[in-house]
Amino acid sequence: MTSDDAAVRGDDPDAEQNRERARERAAEMLADAGVVLTEAEREEMEVVDYGLGNLEAVGTEIVVYVNDDRYCAKELVLFGGQTCPEHRHPPFEDHAGVESYPGKRETFRCRAGEDGAVVSEFSSPSFDEKDVFTDPEIDRMAGSY
């Protein structure tokens, strides 16, 4: 874990400054790819280290345009050397045991990428808290700032 990773997770007093640095870096990559963000989208950008505390190696910066009961649209930014961990979006049942979500269907378009990547995601509704990761150490929701 680098000092920037510890700071992004909130383990040091510069945490907010380092989250902002990651957002700025991602916003620059999006702009270079021709993606224009509103100020609100930039401020609401998620900086996700998946609870591992190693943002430069395992992480994603995410702008969610819409996520409602019909569809979801996001921009995913990966810095050079950064990976998004393997996961799936399985079906799940509601509290009465009735299958209420058949699983996520998604498609991606890589908009730019030489030293990192900008990827647009279009999908059925997204329930990040229900994602199942191959690595049991990952906590998607705890690792989002």
N, C-alpha and C positions, 0 to 999 in steps of 0.2 A: 504494500500500500504506500503510495507516495504521499507527500505532505498535502498536495492539492486534493487527493482522494479523501484523506482524513478531514480536511476542511470542508469539502462538499458534504460529507456525512454529518457535519455538525460537531465533530470531535475537537475543534479548536475555535478560537474566537474569530477567525477570519472566514467562517463557514459561509455566511451570506455573500461575502465578496467573491469567494471562489465559485459559488453557484452562479453568481452573476457573470463571472468570467466564462463559465461553460455556456451560459445562455448567449452571451455576446459572440463567442466563437461559432456556435451553431447558427445564430442569426446571420453572421457573415457568410457562412457556407450556403445558407438558404438564399441570400441575396445574390451570391455569385451564380447560383443555379437559376436565377430569374424568379424566385419565389418572393413575393412581397407580403410581409406580415404587418398586421395592425399593431399598434402599441400594446393593446390588450393581449393579443396572441403572443407577442414576445414576452410580456410579463408573466403569462400563465404557462409558458413552456416548462415542461417537466424535465428535470435532470435526474436520470434514473441510474443508480449503480447496483440495483437488484439486491441490495443488502450485503454485498460482498466487500464494499469499501475499496474497490480498485477501479474507479471510473475510467481511467485511461485504457484499461484492458477490457473490462466488461461493463458496458453501459450503453445508454441510448438517450438522446435528447428528443423530446416528443412534443409536437404541436398538434392539438386536437381541434379541428375545425368544428366538427359536429359528431355527436355520439348519442343517438336517441333510439327509440324503439324500432326504427326502420332501417337505419344505416349509420355507418361511421366513416369519417374521412380524417386522415392524419398525415403529417409529415414526420418522418423518422430521420434523424441525423446520426450518423456514426462517424466519429473522428478516426483519422488514420490509426490503425492498430487496435481499434475498439471493436468488440463483437457484441452481438445481441445473443444471449444464451438460448439454447434449444428449448423449445416449449411447444405446447399444444393447447387448443381451445376446445375441450370436450363438451359434449352435451351435459346438461344438468337438469335436475328436477326442482320443482318448487317445494315449499314446505309440506304440501299434501302428498308428495311422492309422484306427482304428475310431471312428465317431461315437458319443461316449459321453454327450453332452449336447445335446438338441435346441434349446437356447435357453431363455431365461427367460420364463415366462408370469406376468404379474402383474396385480393389480387394486389400486386405491387408493381410500381414503375420506378426504375432507377432514373432519377433526373440528372444527377451529376455524381462523379466520383473518380478521383485519381488518388488523392490523399484523404480518404474518408468517402462518405457517400451521403447523398440526399435521396431518400426513397419516399414516394407517395404511396399511401395505403388506402384502399377503398374496400369496405367490408360490410358484412352484417353487423349488428350491434356488438360492441366490445365490452366485455366484463373482465377487466384486468385482474381483479381480485380472485377470479376463478381459474386463471391460467395454471397449467400444470407444467413444471419445469423438470428436466432430466436431472439437474443437480439439486439435491434436497436442501442444500445450504441457501438456496435463493429464496428471498422473501420479496416479491415484487412490490408490494405496497409499502413495506418498511424502507425500501431502497429508492423511494421517489420523493424528490424535493422540488 
